[in-house]
Amino acid sequence: MYLDLVTMSAADIAVAAILAGMLLLTWGRDGWSLEAAPRFVGSWGLAVLVFSLGGAAMLWSITSGYTGGVVLGASLATLAWGMKWHAVRRFAGRPSAPFLILLGPAAFLLSVLLGLATSTDDRFVVVCSILAAYGFAAAFELRRMPDASQSWPAIALLVLASALYVSWIPVAVTVPLESISAAMTSKWLPFVVLATLLLRVALAFMVLSMAKERDEEEQRRNALTDSLTGLPNRRALFEIAETVVERRMHGGGTPVSLIIADLDYFKDTNDTFGHTVGDEVLRLFAKVAQLSLEESHVIGRSAARSSRPFCRVSVPRKRSKRPSVCGRVSPSPAAS
């Protein structure tokens, strides 16, 4: 099967531009939010747009024979993958490292300026190496996420894209292009463009899917969390209680303890010092209680209009632990 390089490159550029527009419009629909999920979509869209500009520069070089366009296009391609890696890194909750985005383009330009990559094939090898490094690094960032099990499809696509970049290096060495004009008649280069096109589309939709999952996860977390104290709210407590009771019933009837606590003189605190101080008291109590209880214990706030925290304490077998739990929590706010 014969694929025309110019036609494939033009199609690749057009699809990349459409994908970039779709991702950026999605980000704009979210109000250009800098929250993790919308920012991830927007950053990936910007990276795809930069990559499409790089592809346009390379296509112009191939059709015109001007070598400077290849250098510009390759620089933009490495910059785009640096931006993708950084977008994944920020989505995974890692600190920003913008200087590493420029490391790939800088390495490529230095190899050209220092005469280390003078031929078209040498530059192709350098670019593929940089793109593969960014792709593997992005997959590694996703692998380090606490909920990495949900990111395996994206990890697989990033590893596949990086492996393809690596596999093209020996092809460029054994079947060299020799010059830009020779790229027009290359039999394998159009397949490179086709593979990157398909992977780019798959990754774009994977980014949208991951961002949607993150949004839904945050919405669920917010729906189950008391906004003032950060503790589980009434709805979450009932869900936890049902799960615990069901587990205990099927696990041999291990005792479960429930403590409903109220803060003494809390109304007087609000009336005397104001609700701002009262809110701070509730936050302090929540923090102290979380630090005082064991991992198997759960504390939550039963209602926002009440000062009453709702505490579910599961006790393995020893009833004597019940008073000790209350003793660890109750004196702590007063001592603070």
C-alpha positions in Angstrom: 0.0 0.0 0.0 1.4 3.4 -1.0 0.8 6.5 1.1 1.5 10.0 -0.1 3.6 11.8 2.5 2.3 15.3 1.6 -1.3 14.2 1.8 -0.8 12.3 5.0 1.1 15.2 6.6 -1.7 17.6 5.6 -4.3 15.3 7.1 -2.3 14.9 10.2 -2.0 18.7 10.6 -5.7 19.2 10.1 -6.7 16.5 12.5 -4.3 17.9 15.1 -5.7 21.4 14.7 -9.3 20.0 15.1 -8.3 18.1 18.2 -6.6 21.1 19.7 -9.7 23.3 19.0 -11.9 20.7 20.6 -9.8 20.4 23.8 -9.4 24.2 24.1 -13.1 24.7 23.6 -13.8 22.2 26.3 -11.4 24.1 28.6 -13.1 27.4 27.7 -16.5 25.8 28.5 -15.2 25.2 32.0 -14.3 28.9 32.3 -10.6 28.4 31.7 -10.4 26.9 35.2 -7.1 26.1 36.7 -8.5 23.2 38.6 -6.6 19.9 37.9 -9.0 18.4 35.4 -9.9 21.4 33.2 -6.2 22.6 33.2 -5.1 19.1 32.1 -7.5 19.3 29.1 -6.4 22.8 28.2 -2.7 22.1 28.6 -3.0 19.1 26.4 -4.9 21.1 23.8 -2.2 23.7 23.7 0.5 21.0 23.3 -1.5 19.5 20.3 -1.8 22.9 18.8 2.0 23.5 19.1 2.6 20.0 17.5 0.3 20.8 14.6 2.3 24.0 14.0 5.5 22.0 14.0 4.0 19.6 11.5 3.0 22.5 9.3 6.6 23.8 9.4 8.0 20.4 8.5 5.5 20.0 5.6 6.5 23.5 4.3 10.2 22.4 4.4 9.5 19.2 2.6 7.6 20.9 -0.2 9.9 23.9 -0.5 13.2 22.2 0.2 14.1 24.8 2.9 16.0 23.0 5.7 15.2 25.7 8.3 11.6 24.7 8.5 12.6 21.2 9.6 14.6 22.6 12.5 11.7 24.8 13.5 9.2 22.0 13.1 11.3 19.5 15.1 11.8 22.1 17.9 8.1 22.7 18.1 7.4 18.9 18.2 9.8 18.4 21.1 8.3 21.4 22.8 4.8 20.0 22.4 5.8 16.7 24.0 7.4 18.5 26.8 4.2 20.4 27.4 2.3 17.0 27.3 4.6 15.6 29.9 4.2 18.7 32.1 0.4 18.5 31.8 0.4 14.9 32.9 2.8 15.7 35.8 0.5 18.5 37.1 -2.6 16.3 36.6 -0.8 13.6 38.8 -0.4 16.2 41.5 3.3 16.7 41.1 5.0 20.2 41.4 5.4 22.3 38.3 8.8 22.1 36.5 8.5 24.4 33.5 12.2 24.5 32.8 12.1 20.8 31.9 9.6 21.5 29.2 12.3 23.5 27.4 15.0 20.8 28.0 14.0 18.8 25.0 13.9 21.6 22.5 17.1 23.0 23.9 18.9 19.7 23.5 17.8 19.4 19.9 18.8 22.9 19.0 22.2 22.4 20.7 22.8 19.2 18.7 22.1 21.1 15.5 24.2 24.2 16.4 27.2 22.1 17.7 27.2 20.0 14.5 26.2 16.8 16.3 23.1 16.4 14.1 23.9 17.8 10.7 22.0 15.3 8.4 18.2 14.8 8.2 18.6 11.3 9.6 20.7 12.5 12.5 18.1 15.1 13.4 15.3 12.5 13.0 17.1 10.2 15.5 17.6 13.0 18.0 13.9 14.1 17.8 12.6 10.6 18.2 14.8 10.0 21.2 13.5 13.2 22.9 9.9 12.4 22.1 10.3 8.9 23.4 11.9 10.2 26.6 9.0 12.6 27.2 6.5 9.9 26.5 8.0 7.4 28.9 8.3 10.1 31.5 4.6 11.0 31.2 3.7 7.3 31.5 5.8 7.2 34.7 4.1 10.2 36.1 0.7 8.5 35.7 2.1 5.3 37.2 3.0 7.2 40.3 -0.5 8.4 40.9 -2.3 7.0 43.9 -5.2 5.8 41.7 -2.9 4.6 38.9 -5.2 1.6 38.2 -7.6 3.9 36.5 -4.9 5.4 34.3 -3.6 2.1 32.7 -5.2 2.8 29.3 -3.4 6.2 29.1 -0.2 4.7 30.4 -0.4 2.0 27.7 -0.9 4.5 24.9 2.0 6.7 26.1 4.3 3.7 26.3 3.1 2.5 22.9 3.8 6.0 21.4 7.2 6.1 23.0 8.1 2.6 21.8 7.1 3.6 18.3 9.4 6.6 18.4 12.2 4.3 19.5 11.5 1.7 16.8 11.8 4.3 14.1 15.4 5.1 15.0 16.8 1.9 13.5 14.6 2.3 10.5 16.1 5.8 9.9 19.6 4.3 10.3 19.0 1.3 7.9 16.8 3.2 5.4 18.2 6.7 5.5 16.4 9.7 4.1 19.7 11.4 3.2 18.0 14.7 2.3 14.7 16.6 2.7 13.8 16.0 -0.9 14.2 12.3 -0.5 11.5 12.4 2.2 9.0 13.0 -0.6 9.6 9.5 -2.0 10.1 7.7 1.4 8.2 4.5 1.7 8.2 4.3 5.5 7.9 8.0 6.6 4.1 8.2 5.7 3.5 5.3 8.0 5.2 7.2 10.8 2.8 10.1 10.2 -0.2 7.8 10.1 0.8 6.1 13.4 1.3 9.4 15.2 -2.1 10.6 13.9 -3.9 7.6 15.2 -2.2 7.8 18.6 -2.8 11.5 18.9 -6.5 11.0 18.4 -6.6 8.1 20.9 -4.6 10.2 23.5 -6.8 13.2 23.1 -10.0 11.3 23.9 -8.2 9.5 26.7 -7.3 12.9 28.2 -11.0 13.9 28.0 -12.0 10.7 29.7 -9.5 11.0 32.5 -10.5 14.6 33.1 -14.2 13.6 33.3 -13.4 10.8 35.7 -11.5 13.3 37.9 -14.3 15.8 37.8 -16.9 13.1 38.8 -14.6 11.9 41.6 -14.2 15.4 43.0 -18.0 16.0 42.8 -18.6 12.8 44.7 -15.9 13.7 47.3 -17.5 17.1 47.8 -20.9 15.6 48.1 -19.7 13.3 50.9 -17.5 15.9 52.7 -18.5 18.6 55.2 -17.1 21.8 53.7 -16.2 23.4 57.1 -14.3 20.6 58.8 -13.4 18.3 55.9 -14.9 15.4 57.8 -17.4 13.0 56.2 -20.8 14.5 56.2 -24.2 12.8 57.2 -24.6 11.1 53.8 -21.1 9.7 53.9 -21.5 8.5 57.5 -24.6 6.5 56.7 -22.9 4.9 53.7 -19.9 4.0 55.9 -22.2 2.7 58.6 -24.1 0.5 56.2 -20.8 -0.9 54.9 -19.4 -1.5 58.3 -22.5 -3.2 59.7 -22.8 -5.4 56.7 -19.2 -6.4 56.9 -19.5 -7.1 60.6 -22.6 -9.2 60.1 -20.9 -11.4 57.6 -17.6 -11.4 59.5 -18.6 -13.1 62.7 -20.5 -10.4 64.5 -17.6 -8.3 65.7 -18.9 -5.5 67.9 -19.3 -2.0 66.5 -19.5 1.1 68.7 -21.2 4.3 68.0 -20.5 7.6 69.8 -22.6 10.7 69.2 -20.7 13.7 70.7 -21.6 17.3 71.2 -19.3 20.3 72.1 -20.1 21.8 75.5 -20.9 25.5 75.6 -20.4 25.8 71.8 -23.4 28.2 71.5 -21.8 30.5 74.2 -18.6 30.5 72.1 -20.5 31.6 69.0 -22.5 34.2 70.9 -19.4 35.6 72.7 -16.7 35.5 70.0 -18.7 35.2 66.8 -19.2 32.5 64.2 -15.7 32.9 62.8 -14.2 31.7 66.1 -16.8 29.0 66.4 -15.9 27.7 62.9 -12.3 27.6 64.0 -13.2 25.6 67.1 -15.0 23.0 64.9 -12.0 22.7 62.7 -9.7 22.3 65.7 -12.0 19.6 67.1 -12.0 17.8 63.8 -8.2 17.9 63.5 -7.7 16.8 67.1 -10.2 14.0 66.8 -8.7 12.7 63.6 -5.2 12.6 65.2 -6.5 10.9 68.3 -8.5 8.1 66.7 -7.1 4.9 65.2 -7.2 4.1 61.5 -10.2 1.8 61.9 -12.2 4.6 63.5 -14.3 7.1 61.5 -15.4 10.5 62.6 -17.8 12.8 60.8 -20.1 15.8 61.2 -23.8 14.8 61.1 -25.2 18.2 60.2 -23.8 21.6 59.1 -26.4 23.5 61.3 -25.2 21.7 64.4 -22.0 21.6 66.4 -22.5 17.9 66.9 -19.8 15.6 65.3 -21.0 12.1 64.5 -18.4 9.5 65.4 -18.5 5.9 64.4 -15.9 3.9 66.3 -15.4 0.2 65.4 -14.0 -1.7 68.3 -12.4 -5.1 67.4 -13.3 -7.1 70.4 -12.3 -5.3 73.6 -15.1 -3.3 75.2 -12.5 -1.5 77.4 -11.3 0.5 74.5 -14.6 2.5 74.3 -13.9 4.9 77.2 -10.3 5.3 76.1 -11.4 6.6 72.7 -13.6 9.3 74.3 -10.9 10.1 76.8 -8.4 10.7 74.0 -10.7 13.0 72.1 -12.6 15.0 74.8 -9.9 16.7 76.8 -7.8 17.6 73.8 -9.7 20.7 72.6 -9.7 22.1 76.1 -6.0 21.5 76.4 -5.4 23.3 73.2 
